[in-house]
Amino acid sequence: MRLFTAVCFDERTKDRLCGTMQNLKKHLTSGNFTTRDNLHLTLVFIGETSREKDIRRAMDQVSSDKFELCLGGLGSFRRDRGRIYWIGVRMSKTLDSIQHQLTQALREDRFPIEERPYKPHLTLARDAKPEEAFQEKLFSETMPEIRLKVSKISLMKSERIAGKLVYTEIYAKSLKPQEEV
């Protein structure tokens, strides 16, 4: 199975992200947009493996409170076939800790996790070609910030079904409620 760990989004957050994608689509001549059901924030990409139980065990080792995630701002990467547009994720100590704990536990169990620093972002469109007059910075400044509560992390399976990329949650690890002071 092709697996990764992620933060999945609630329906309200997906609605807001889809609204942002609809607005972005108006400024592109072409592009492949992430489907609503596949919207997520990757924590650790694992790849092809049959070691699902070992990944679950690594996820169960994560110790963290629930937290708030903030999304906002448009960015892009240049590629040969067009741009990849993404929405930014404000880094937090809790998000960083969860990602680090997962990475360390998976590496200790000999999973080949990439070494580059974690830079969280949410892909909106691939192979995108903007209109000539599109001003990415101006568009980014008009995007509303999206805040959501994160209460679990998920193990996701990626597969092609009838030619369509489908992400399915196969396990979830609940995060602790924040302690009252």
ABEGO torsion letter per residue (X at the ends): XBBBBBBBBBAAAAAAAAAAAAAAAAABABEBBBBAAABBBBABBAEBBAAAAAAAAAAAABBBBBBBBBBEEBBBBBBAAEBBBBBBBBBBAAAAAAAAAAAAAAAAAGBBBBABBBBBBBBABBGBBBBAABBAAAAAAABBBBBBBBABBBBBBBBBBGGBBBBBBABBBBBBBBBBX
